[in-house]
Amino acid sequence: MNGVVVQLAFMSMLPAEAARLRDLGIREGSRVQILRNHDCLVCGVEASRVVLRREVAQNVFGVLQPA
Amino acid sequence: MADSATTTLRRVALIGNPNVGKTTLFNLLTGMRQKVGNYPGVTVERKVGRLDGDPPIEIIDLPGSYSLSPKSADERIAYDVLMGHLPGEAVPDLVVCVVDASNLERNLYLVSQVMDTGLPTLVALNMTDAAEEAGLSIDTKKLEEELGVPVIPMVASRNEGVGKLKYRMRQQELPPTAERQWDIMPVVDEGLPYLVDLLTEHVHEEGRRIEVLQCLTNDAMLAYWKDRAPAFHAAILEERSRLEGLKAPYQQSEIMGRYNWISPVVARVVSRSRGDSEPTLSDRIDAVLTHRVAGPVLFGLLLLLIFQAVFTWATPAMDLIEAGVGNLGDLVRANAPASMFTDLVVDGVIAGVGNVAVFLPQILLLFFFLGLMEDTGYMARSAFIMDRIMSKVGLSGGSVVPLLSSFACAIPGIMAARTLANPRDRLITIMVAPLMSCSARLPVYTLFIAAFLPTGAVLGIFTWQGVAMFSMYLLGTVMAFVAAFVLRRFVFTKGDSSFFAMELPPYRMPRFRQIFWRLIDRSKAFVVRAGKIIFGMSIILWVLATFPQSDAPEAIVAEQAALSEEKAERVEGLVNGGVVRAEAEALIENEFTDEALAIEARLAAWQVERSFIGRMGKFIEPVMQPLGFDWKISAGIISAFAAREVIISALATIYSVGDVEEDSPLLRDQLKADTYADGSPVYTPLVAVSLLVFFVLALQCMSTLAIARRETNSWKWPAVMWLYMTGLAYLFSLVIYQGGQALGWG
């Protein structure tokens, strides 16, 4: 799964948590690249790197983009 | 604060996301002309500086914020300053949005919000070099046209473009207020005019709309208006109900509307020469440093190295200060007339303050390493590395940064917990932060480890004393985790703590200039603290150790009289034998020095034992004796409840006043030489370990309690904190001392 690009569609979590993710650039419509996927997920959002705990990442849904 | 409100200087606020180089720019603009304080009523740091020139400008460094939809106290301050919500804090004349050029889309979100406040805005497009390295080319002219505000490209770390920014900041004519160019979803938009009108008397015209949008989605923001504009408060609640009834996703409406405008703007001004998939240098470093197995191991090794270095590298400087303190005391004693005031200066002030000042090199080294971790970006990684372990105790990796900051001091650690969005995680972090070994414990650790624990090498690079120092830090850390687990499991049982998300800033070369200035700030704070608290406490302790002055016991008086008589007889004998009287007196005085000193020492010890501090120590000695502590250590512990390092001053004063026999001015030598009446040593390695563990676990810091009270808004949690930590300290020291004795290690 490392290296894949996902276009985010929706987030299923508390509004305050979703708002924090949106602040970090993890938001509906953004393109996110999965860089590492272990206990935490390391995502590339533009040039920034955002780390999400796996349980958080499991509530963020998106569409896989073609390579 | 009032001075800034009434100032005639142009006021410019710097705002930006975290890690965009805002502080670097602030330092470049203001140099050393900075003032750091707090915003009124909150503990958020207020940094203000002055840009000299014509005209001079006051620059305010606002806390790093991802948006003007605040989720923490820091972000709230940034919003309140721009909106003029802070009493005594005038609205800035100009806002400079510092933007990371390599992360334009997300950064422009904050810019679009700032533009909506109606304040004249400039964009400082920073880190253009990083953008180029990432294969991004930005048409700044076009960006300026699209946004409708001036855009100044720059690389603040290389001082490029800063001159142009200064020029624009000084121009008489401020940039015009930008037009709003984004639209919100119609269902939300139709309710806005009525709500905006309700703020007519309270907010300037341009800022009303953004205020309404924030209140619509943020309870904390709405609470501000509950008493100030009750009609507005009620109308917002009604509007929320209306939108919820329509199932309108109004919580996302602002973000969707803004990005619907920003994303096409970015697409038009940015061209990419590289794809998404190429890993950066930071990614490659992270592959090793944050590896799931290697990461925690390397993190542990790094901490071990830091504490080893703190213990060994500081030694030459400490020896120098120690010698200086001893010489200063001797110098004063030799040149000042013998009096109670001289005793106060030498035994109280010089011994008390000097023995704490000795530890400044170690504290600076610790701050240097923490600054290095922060500046390179490794501190943020530690949160990521530790998240797996933190999740086991019911916290998130977000708590790691406040806990690591507590190695310097629990106060910034407790304050840093404000960045945690989850109130329960925040409270648990505050409750356990004081268990992390702060710099005030360092003098205590060093004194007792150096005096009573063995030297010798471990694995060639470490020493036993360095390992012992690391063990103290490890014990505090492990206990913090255990306490967090217990609090999460049995006290704060409600709620979910699975949320953890944070940005990893790119690695960068440490900026030693900034670290150096931070060290200067820290050392100033330490010296001022030593100069105020420790100085004051040293005088109080000297008074407590000197008074009340008791009449000497008959036995000692008789001994003194007998000695004087014997000396007089011997002098007469020599004079009768033909020796000059003065010479005879000097000879006999010299011959009887040891006996005289021994009697004086017994008298001084007898006196200090009956002084106020002696009585206090004696009073609690029965409770502390099971831990191996005599009345002197007990008295030191009582005084250390004001601040931990005061025990050093207390012991230095007690031994300086009460031990005239010990030649060495060094406290550790005096401790080593101290014995009970039966001749057995007061301090054994077991007593030292018991005392060290007591200091690892006990909460002996008034300032920590005060800040915990302020952050939790109640005395309940500071009281619980003090009780559980003191209880833990007593229990662990008891088990160690009694267990050690049972095993024959006493």
Interface residues (C-beta under 8 A of the other chain):
Chain A: G3 V5 M13 P15 A16 E17 A18 A19 R20 L21 R22 D23 L24 G25 I26 R27 E28 G29 S30 R31 Q33 L35 R36 H38 D39 C40 V42 G44 V45 E46 A47 S48 R49 V50 V51 L52 R53 E55 V56
Chain B: Y66 S67 S69 K71 D100 S102 N103 L104 E105 R106 A130 A131 A134 L136 T217 Q251 Q252 I255 M256 Y259 S263 D276 S277 P279 T280 S282 D283 D286 A287 T290 R292 F384 D387 R388 S391 S396 G397 A421 S498 F499 F500 A501 M502 E503 L504 P506
